[in-house]
Amino acid sequence: MSATKINDGKVAVELLLPFLIYKFIIGSDPSTGEYNMRLLWQKVGYLAKQVGMPLSEYQFKWYLRGPYSSAYTSVLYDIDQNTNELHEQEKQFNLNDTAQAVLLPLKEMGNNKPSDMSLPIWFELLASIQYLNKGSKLTPDELFIKLERYKPQFNNKYHFDLAYQQLKIGKLL
């Protein structure tokens, strides 16, 4: 699948906005090269949508590794095909101050990951907790039990408590 391009060679905003969001939060370009980088792409996109970024066209559903959108994966592959054009547009366009302020808590969550977790796994934990808590009135202990049931690999209460605290600070819980 190739990206929709505007006549003058610019990449469509459907690629530029997710690219800029990811780059602001993570500090590097998104990548299709490794599974964990594609996982990180998904979780950053999901959480960015939850804080109010205009990504409503992407429907995230529960999957084995937490919230997932096949359409958002397609965007990543389109970005991979248009990296040079995106870098050119990045020189002219950036996220405004309001968007950066909205995304800053996600960036800080990434900076506050436990030293014994990779960034993709940390964002998987954050996104999974947020997704499983949506619309519920679970206590933190009940949410931890629910998380363990869906994702037994996240059985470390310290990691859960840290992620829960970060999500509360970021107003995602």
SEKEKE-655285 format. One record per atom (N, C-alpha, C, CB): residue in three letters; x, y, z. Coordinates in steps of 0.001 Angstrom, whole numbers, padded with zeros to 6 digits, always signed. Glycine has a CB too. Example, Ala and Ser with C-alpha at 12.3 -4.5 7.8 and 13.67 -1.06 7.14 Angstrom:
Ala+013190-005690+007800;Ala+012300-004500+007800;Ala+013200-003300+007800;Ala+011308-004473+009046;Ser+012850-002250+007080;Ser+013670-001060+007140;Ser+012900+000030+007870;Ser+014084-000598+005725;
END
This chain:
Met+000851-001168+000000;Met+000000+000000+000000;Met+000897+001230+000000;Met-000968-000002+001220;Ser+000661+002153-000870;Ser+001481+003361-000860;Ser+000621+004546-000438;Ser+002120+003612-002254;Ala+001291+005526+000099;Ala+000601+006687+000657;Ala-000014+007542-000441;Ala+001563+007527+001496;Thr-001072+008202-000072;Thr-001668+009196-000951;Thr-000758+010415-000926;Thr-003138+009558-000513;Lys-000332+010853-002095;Lys+000530+012031-002169;Lys-000215+013168-002838;Lys+001833+011718-002930;Ile+000054+014350-002376;Ile-000483+015554-003001;Ile+000382+015822-004227;Ile-000492+016792-002003;Asn-000136+016513-005210;Asn+000546+016714-006492;Asn+001982+017209-006393;Asn-000224+017674-007303;Asp+002288+018037-005422;Asp+003648+018580-005358;Asp+004623+017682-004610;Asp+003622+019931-004704;Gly+004233+016433-004375;Gly+005136+015476-003735;Gly+005027+015428-002227;Gly+006529+015793-004101;Lys+004147+016228-001641;Lys+003979+016193-000195;Lys+003151+014977+000199;Lys+003315+017491+000312;Val+003479+014440+001333;Val+002745+013296+001857;Val+001480+013800+002544;Val+003623+012467+002841;Ala+000409+013036+002431;Ala-000868+013412+003027;Ala-000755+013532+004543;Ala-001945+012393+002659;Val-001602+014378+005115;Val-001598+014635+006549;Val-001872+013360+007352;Val-002633+015701+006891;Glu-002570+012382+006743;Glu-002829+011140+007485;Glu-001540+010427+007852;Glu-003715+010208+006667;Leu-000459+010728+007154;Leu+000846+010167+007516;Leu+001654+011140+008371;Leu+001635+009801+006256;Leu+001589+012413+008022;Leu+002420+013392+008718;Leu+002055+013515+010193;Leu+002298+014744+008049;Leu+000783+013594+010514;Leu+000387+013762+011911;Leu+000823+012576+012775;Leu-001124+013945+012006;Pro+000502+011326+012409;Pro+000983+010214+013239;Pro+002512+010161+013351;Pro+000478+008902+012674;Phe+003203+010504+012261;Phe+004666+010556+012259;Phe+005163+011572+013290;Phe+005197+010915+010849;Leu+004588+012773+013266;Leu+005011+013828+014192;Leu+004664+013482+015642;Leu+004361+015160+013806;Ile+003522+012867+015853;Ile+003132+012446+017209;Ile+004157+011463+017758;Ile+001714+011802+017207;Tyr+004447+010434+016977;Tyr+005394+009403+017411;Tyr+006765+010024+017686;Tyr+005512+008287+016342;Lys+007209+010846+016762;Lys+008543+011431+016896;Lys+008625+012333+018130;Lys+008906+012229+015631;Phe+007558+013069+018434;Phe+007556+013918+019626;Phe+007639+013076+020896;Phe+006297+014797+019658;Ile+006856+012008+020964;Ile+006801+011192+022183;Ile+008060+010340+022355;Ile+005565+010290+022156;Ile+008500+009704+021289;Ile+009594+008735+021377;Ile+010950+009371+021083;Ile+009348+007584+020415;Gly+010975+010390+020242;Gly+012233+011067+019942;Gly+012994+010486+018765;Gly+013103+011035+021135;Ser+012352+009581+018034;Ser+012981+009003+016847;Ser+011894+008660+015832;Ser+013821+007737+017213;Asp+012329+008342+014612;Asp+011381+007946+013574;Asp+010774+006588+013905;Asp+012070+007905+012196;Pro+009518+006361+013517;Pro+008944+005026+013653;Pro+009620+004072+012679;Pro+007417+005056+013412;Ser+009540+002792+012980;Ser+010222+001792+012161;Ser+009376+000533+012025;Ser+011590+001447+012762;Thr+009445-000066+010850;Thr+008786-001353+010621;Thr+009769-002510+010799;Thr+008167-001396+009212;Gly+011029-002201+011039;Gly+012092-003203+011020;Gly+011971-004327+012029;Gly+013363-002540+011230;Glu+011575-004022+013242;Glu+011495-005033+014291;Glu+010080-005057+014868;Glu+012539-004756+015407;Tyr+009663-006235+015313;Tyr+008324-006386+015882;Tyr+008109-005409+017042;Tyr+008106-007834+016360;Asn+009077-005293+017933;Asn+008902-004416+019098;Asn+008713-002954+018701;Asn+010099-004540+020028;Met+009300-002550+017597;Met+009111-001170+017135;Met+007706-000993+016556;Met+010182-000797+016076;Arg+007186-002016+015899;Arg+005799-001947+015413;Arg+004828-001970+016596;Arg+005495-003125+014439;Leu+005153-002734+017624;Leu+004354-002767+018851;Leu+004328-001380+019497;Leu+004919-003816+019846;Leu+005496-000760+019587;Leu+005582+000579+020175;Leu+004748+001576+019374;Leu+007049+001047+020241;Trp+004792+001487+018051;Trp+003985+002348+017186;Trp+002506+002254+017555;Trp+004187+001968+015709;Gln+002023+001031+017710;Gln+000609+000808+018037;Gln+000237+001445+019370;Gln+000302-000690+018075;Lys+001054+001216+020384;Lys+000711+001676+021725;Lys+000799+003198+021834;Lys+001628+001024+022756;Val+001783+003796+021178;Val+001891+005257+021170;Val+000669+005854+020466;Val+003211+005714+020468;Gly+000280+005285+019331;Gly-000895+005773+018610;Gly-002162+005652+019428;Gly-001059+005024+017315;Tyr-002325+004510+020086;Tyr-003517+004302+020911;Tyr-003575+005339+022038;Tyr-003526+002868+021498;Leu-002473+005495+022760;Leu-002475+006432+023885;Leu-002622+007875+023414;Leu-001193+006281+024701;Ala-002029+008211+022271;Ala-002191+009563+021727;Ala-003661+009830+021403;Ala-001318+009750+020459;Lys-004328+008841+020873;Lys-005765+008992+020597;Lys-006533+009200+021902;Lys-006315+007747+019841;Gln-006150+008491+022949;Gln-006850+008589+024232;Gln-006671+009954+024888;Gln-006360+007506+025171;Val-005553+010621+024625;Val-005372+011957+025213;Val-006001+013048+024360;Val-003892+012252+025405;Gly-006592+012670+023226;Gly-007343+013631+022443;Gly-006759+014015+021097;Gly-007505+014825+023221;Met-005703+013362+020678;Met-005167+013682+019348;Met-006168+013206+018291;Met-003756+013017+019127;Pro-006267+013923+017174;Pro-007288+013613+016163;Pro-006933+012374+015320;Pro-007481+014817+015244;Leu-007112+011228+015933;Leu-006842+009946+015273;Leu-008105+009086+015286;Leu-005666+009199+015970;Ser-009260+009732+015201;Ser-010533+009019+015352;Ser-010804+008011+014246;Ser-011657+010003+015401;Glu-010132+008137+013108;Glu-010376+007179+012030;Glu-009767+005811+012307;Glu-009828+007718+010732;Tyr-008969+005703+013364;Tyr-008327+004423+013705;Tyr-009051+003794+014878;Tyr-006820+004619+014039;Gln-009622+002629+014633;Gln-010336+001897+015672;Gln-009398+000861+016287;Gln-011614+001219+015097;Phe-009151+000998+017564;Phe-008286+000070+018282;Phe-009157-000943+019012;Phe-007352+000823+019278;Lys-008841-002199+018822;Lys-009537-003301+019497;Lys-008514-004089+020307;Lys-010274-004231+018467;Trp-009024-004874+021244;Trp-008134-005699+022062;Trp-007565-006825+021214;Trp-008880-006271+023294;Tyr-006276-007024+021327;Tyr-005569-008079+020613;Tyr-004608-008713+021605;Tyr-004813-007527+019342;Leu-003855-009711+021179;Leu-002955-010429+022083;Leu-002003-009510+022833;Leu-002161-011441+021311;Arg-001510-008479+022181;Arg-000544-007575+022804;Arg-001181-006249+023208;Arg+000618-007321+021858;Gly-002493-006255+023445;Gly-003171-005038+023884;Gly-003878-004349+022737;Gly-002184-004085+024523;Pro-004192-003053+022898;Pro-004924-002324+021862;Pro-004182-002366+020524;Pro-005146-000870+022295;Tyr-004944-002629+019449;Tyr-004337-002793+018126;Tyr-005303-002278+017057;Tyr-003970-004286+017862;Ser-004742-001639+016029;Ser-005507-001176+014879;Ser-004759-001569+013603;Ser-005737+000369+014942;Ser-005386-002385+012768;Ser-004738-002771+011510;Ser-004572-001555+010601;Ser-005557-003869+010790;Ala-005525-000625+010620;Ala-005405+000581+009797;Ala-004207+001422+010248;Ala-006703+001418+009869;Tyr-003954+001464+011553;Tyr-002818+002238+012050;Tyr-001499+001571+011672;Tyr-002908+002407+013574;Thr-001498+000249+011591;Thr-000316-000469+011105;Thr-000051-000105+009651;Thr-000499-002001+011254;Ser-001093-000007+008852;Ser-000939+000379+007442;Ser-000283+001752+007326;Ser-002307+000384+006728;Val-000647+002663+008214;Val-000040+003991+008213;Val+001469+003875+008453;Val-000697+004894+009290;Leu+001870+003020+009370;Leu+003288+002836+009652;Leu+004037+002380+008403;Leu+003479+001822+010784;Tyr+003477+001432+007682;Tyr+004139+000952+006466;Tyr+004159+002019+005376;Tyr+003443-000303+005947;Asp+003119+002835+005309;Asp+003121+003957+004367;Asp+004190+004981+004747;Asp+001733+004628+004323;Ile+004336+005219+006032;Ile+005387+006128+006501;Ile+006751+005590+006101;Ile+005311+006316+008035;Asp+006937+004297+006278;Asp+008211+003665+005932;Asp+008540+003868+004448;Asp+008169+002162+006265;Gln+007521+003891+003603;Gln+007709+004086+002161;Gln+007944+005555+001782;Gln+006497+003558+001412;Asn+007670+006457+002707;Asn+007720+007891+002404;Asn+008566+008687+003397;Asn+006321+008453+002377;Thr+009559+008054+003964;Thr+010363+008700+005005;Thr+011031+009982+004517;Thr+011420+007739+005513;Asn+011597+009957+003334;Asn+012286+011156+002830;Asn+011330+012333+002700;Asn+012940+010867+001475;Glu+010142+012073+002151;Glu+009157+013142+001996;Glu+008700+013675+003357;Glu+007949+012639+001193;Leu+008545+012767+004309;Leu+008124+013182+005652;Leu+009190+014056+006307;Leu+007835+011949+006534;His+010445+013711+006116;His+011510+014538+006679;His+011523+015925+006048;His+012867+013863+006485;Glu+011216+016012+004779;Glu+011128+017321+004127;Glu+009971+018133+004704;Glu+010955+017156+002602;Gln+008823+017491+004859;Gln+007658+018201+005413;Gln+007849+018558+006871;Gln+006404+017360+005261;Glu+008584+017737+007576;Glu+008845+017995+008993;Glu+009581+019325+009183;Glu+009664+016844+009603;Lys+010337+019741+008174;Lys+011042+021028+008240;Lys+010056+022194+008198;Lys+012053+021149+007081;Gln+008887+021980+007598;Gln+007899+023044+007434;Gln+006759+022986+008446;Gln+007331+022988+006053;Phe+006444+021787+008908;Phe+005297+021599+009804;Phe+005755+020926+011088;Phe+004188+020759+009119;Asn+005154+021322+012177;Asn+005398+020635+013435;Asn+004127+020687+014273;Asn+006597+021266+014197;Leu+004157+019996+015370;Leu+003010+020013+016275;Leu+002957+021364+016966;Leu+003093+018859+017318;Asn+001767+021947+017036;Asn+001654+023241+017716;Asn+001803+023058+019228;Asn+000297+023916+017384;Asp+001876+024176+019930;Asp+002101+024136+021385;Asp+000999+023372+022115;Asp+002194+025556+021943;Thr-000233+023515+021657;Thr-001354+022815+022292;Thr-001195+021305+022142;Thr-002698+023271+021683;Ala-000883+020845+020943;Ala-000691+019408+020707;Ala+000478+018890+021539;Ala-000446+019126+019204;Gln+001563+019647+021593;Gln+002711+019215+022387;Gln+002351+019116+023866;Gln+003883+020180+022194;Ala+001560+020071+024355;Ala+001144+020043+025766;Ala+000281+018816+026054;Ala+000370+021330+026128;Val-000588+018467+025097;Val-001452+017292+025259;Val-000614+016018+025272;Val-002507+017227+024128;Leu+000421+015974+024453;Leu+001253+014774+024322;Leu+002362+014679+025363;Leu+001862+014732+022954;Leu+002686+015774+026009;Leu+003799+015788+026956;Leu+003690+014704+028039;Leu+003883+017145+027611;Pro+002512+014454+028623;Pro+002443+013380+029612;Pro+002867+012013+029057;Pro+001040+013288+030154;Leu+002573+011750+027792;Leu+002992+010469+027190;Leu+004506+010417+027039;Leu+002318+010264+025811;Lys+005089+011532+026644;Lys+006546+011607+026534;Lys+007180+011366+027910;Lys+006986+012991+025960;Glu+006606+011990+028925;Glu+007128+011821+030283;Glu+006954+010382+030766;Glu+006428+012787+031249;Met+005843+009741+030391;Met+005663+008330+030746;Met+006792+007486+030162;Met+004297+007813+030246;Gly+007147+007774+028928;Gly+008259+007054+028306;Gly+009564+007289+029043;Gly+008409+007468+026853;Asn+009769+008516+029486;Asn+010996+008840+030225;Asn+011016+008213+031617;Asn+011150+010349+030343;Asn+009857+007855+032136;Asn+009758+007305+033493;Asn+009601+005789+033524;Asn+008597+007934+034209;Lys+009954+005120+032456;Lys+009822+003660+032419;Lys+010794+003022+033398;Lys+010067+003121+030992;Pro+010436+001867+033921;Pro+011367+001144+034796;Pro+012616+000735+034012;Pro+010683-000108+035412;Ser+013743+000747+034675;Ser+015009+000435+033995;Ser+015077-001010+033511;Ser+016177+000709+034924;Asp+014260-001877+034087;Asp+014303-003290+033682;Asp+013248-003646+032630;Asp+014115-004175+034899;Met+012656-002646+032007;Met+011670-002874+030928;Met+012103-002124+029686;Met+010240-002422+031359;Ser+011838-002733+028539;Ser+012077-002026+027282;Ser+010949-001015+027061;Ser+012174-003027+026083;Leu+011209-000025+026248;Leu+010198+000994+025964;Leu+008943+000402+025312;Leu+010788+002070+025061;Pro+009068-000496+024324;Pro+007847-001079+023743;Pro+007004-001855+024769;Pro+008220-002006+022592;Ile+007644-002604+025639;Ile+006898-003380+026647;Ile+006264-002436+027668;Ile+007833-004401+027363;Trp+006959-001376+028042;Trp+006415-000380+028959;Trp+005157+000259+028371;Trp+007469+000699+029271;Phe+005220+000655+027100;Phe+004043+001251+026468;Phe+002934+000220+026272;Phe+004423+001873+025123;Glu+003296-001038+026081;Glu+002280-002095+026021;Glu+001550-002189+027357;Glu+002924-003460+025660;Leu+002291-002130+028448;Leu+001684-002166+029779;Leu+000785-000950+029997;Leu+002773-002223+030864;Leu+001272+000236+029690;Leu+000478+001459+029860;Leu-000822+001389+029055;Leu+001296+002693+029432;Ala-000706+001031+027782;Ala-001882+000990+026905;Ala-002857-000090+027354;Ala-001461+000744+025448;Ser-002337-001219+027798;Ser-003208-002318+028238;Ser-003989-001942+029481;Ser-002388-003576+028507;Ile-003324-001327+030450;Ile-004015-000885+031667;Ile-005096+000136+031308;Ile-003006-000274+032685;Gln-004753+001096+030480;Gln-005715+002133+030113;Gln-006913+001515+029395;Gln-005049+003202+029223;Tyr-006649+000620+028453;Tyr-007727-000004+027676;Tyr-008640-000840+028577;Tyr-007139-000886+026554;Leu-008047-001651+029443;Leu-008847-002521+030313;Leu-009633-001740+031356;Leu-007953-003524+031006;Asn-009209-000533+031655;Asn-009907+000285+032653;Asn-011016+001145+032045;Asn-008912+001177+033370;Lys-011016+001317+030714;Lys-011995+002207+030080;Lys-013422+001833+030466;Lys-011841+002167+028558;Gly-014149+002819+030971;Gly-015543+002623+031302;Gly-015801+001780+032538;Gly-016217+002012+030166;Ser-014765+001457+033278;Ser-014971+000633+034473;Ser-014722+001458+035729;Ser-014044-000605+034453;Lys-015150+000942+036814;Lys-014934+001585+038110;Lys-014103+000656+038994;Lys-016295+001936+038798;Leu-013147-000035+038380;Leu-012329-000988+039120;Leu-011356-000268+040050;Leu-011565-001895+038154;Thr-011126-000885+041194;Thr-010063-000401+042067;Thr-008736-000787+041422;Thr-010192-000992+043524;Pro-007635-000176+041849;Pro-006344-000584+041298;Pro-006068-002086+041473;Pro-005237+000216+041955;Asp-006427-002644+042615;Asp-006207-004082+042834;Asp-007056-004927+041885;Asp-006525-004456+044292;Glu-008295-004526+041674;Glu-009155-005256+040737;Glu-008626-005148+039304;Glu-010599-004723+040808;Leu-008127-003977+038962;Leu-007567-003780+037624;Leu-006309-004622+037438;Leu-007252-002292+037383;Phe-005494-004720+038466;Phe-004294-005560+038395;Phe-004671-007018+038160;Phe-003463-005428+039687;Ile-005686-007496+038848;Ile-006157-008882+038660;Ile-006671-009073+037235;Ile-007278-009231+039686;Lys-007409-008106+036739;Lys-007919-008182+035361;Lys-006762-008190+034358;Lys-008872-006994+035067;Leu-005783-007331+034572;Leu-004614-007289+033699;Leu-003891-008639+033702;Leu-003653-006164+034139;Glu-003685-009212+034866;Glu-003014-010521+034955;Glu-003785-011606+034217;Glu-002835-010927+036416;Arg-005103-011522+034266;Arg-005931-012511+033584;Arg-005762-012408+032060;Arg-007412-012325+033973;Tyr-005731-011189+031542;Tyr-005580-010985+030101;Tyr-004128-011067+029637;Tyr-006155-009648+029714;Lys-003212-010651+030500;Lys-001800-010585+030126;Lys-000951-011069+031308;Lys-001396-009128+029707;Pro-000849-012381+031466;Pro-000138-012932+032628;Pro+001318-012492+032749;Pro-000185-014420+032573;Gln+001917-012070+031637;Gln+003310-011616+031704;Gln+003457-010330+032509;Gln+003860-011406+030302;Phe+002364-009607+032718;Phe+002405-008376+033497;Phe+001948-008653+034933;Phe+001520-007285+032842;Asn+002686-009521+035593;Asn+002327-009938+036951;Asn+003181-009251+038018;Asn+002465-011444+037081;Asn+003962-008265+037616;Asn+004818-007545+038551;Asn+004036-006350+039107;Asn+006145-007080+037858;Lys+003701-006424+040382;Lys+002887-005385+041007;Lys+003599-004031+041030;Lys+002518-005797+042423;Tyr+004908-004037+041191;Tyr+005660-002779+041165;Tyr+005497-002095+039808;Tyr+007158-003032+041464;His+005652-002855+038713;His+005492-002280+037372;His+004065-001773+037176;His+005843-003324+036286;Phe+003103-002560+037618;Phe+001700-002142+037501;Phe+001474-000831+038255;Phe+000753-003245+038043;Asp+001929-000780+039503;Asp+001713+000421+040320;Asp+002363+001651+039695;Asp+002261+000208+041733;Leu+003560+001482+039151;Leu+004238+002606+038499;Leu+003470+003056+037257;Leu+005681+002217+038118;Ala+003026+002103+036447;Ala+002260+002438+035242;Ala+000932+003090+035617;Ala+002011+001175+034386;Tyr+000267+002544+036606;Tyr-001011+003092+037060;Tyr-000824+004540+037516;Tyr-001601+002231+038208;Gln+000219+004777+038301;Gln+000516+006136+038781;Gln+000772+007081+037607;Gln+001739+006123+039727;Gln+001557+006639+036615;Gln+001850+007479+035452;Gln+000586+007793+034664;Gln+002873+006794+034545;Leu-000289+006801+034510;Leu-001547+007015+033788;Leu-002461+007983+034541;Leu-002269+005676+033567;Lys-002461+007900+035874;Lys-003263+008844+036683;Lys-002718+010269+036523;Lys-003253+008428+038195;Ile-001404+010416+036606;Ile-000781+011723+036450;Ile-001109+012295+035072;Ile+000748+011627+036649;Gly-001098+011435+034046;Gly-001395+011857+032691;Gly-002880+011964+032381;Gly-000769+010922+031742;Lys-003704+011776+033414;Lys-005181+011875+033292;Lys-005763+010876+032273;Lys-005575+013306+032879;Leu-005140+009699+032218;Leu-005635+008628+031344;Leu-006419+007579+032127;Leu-004470+007962+030611;Leu-006504+007751+033424;Leu-007331+006881+034280;Leu-008235+007767+035122;Leu-006442+005954+035197;
END
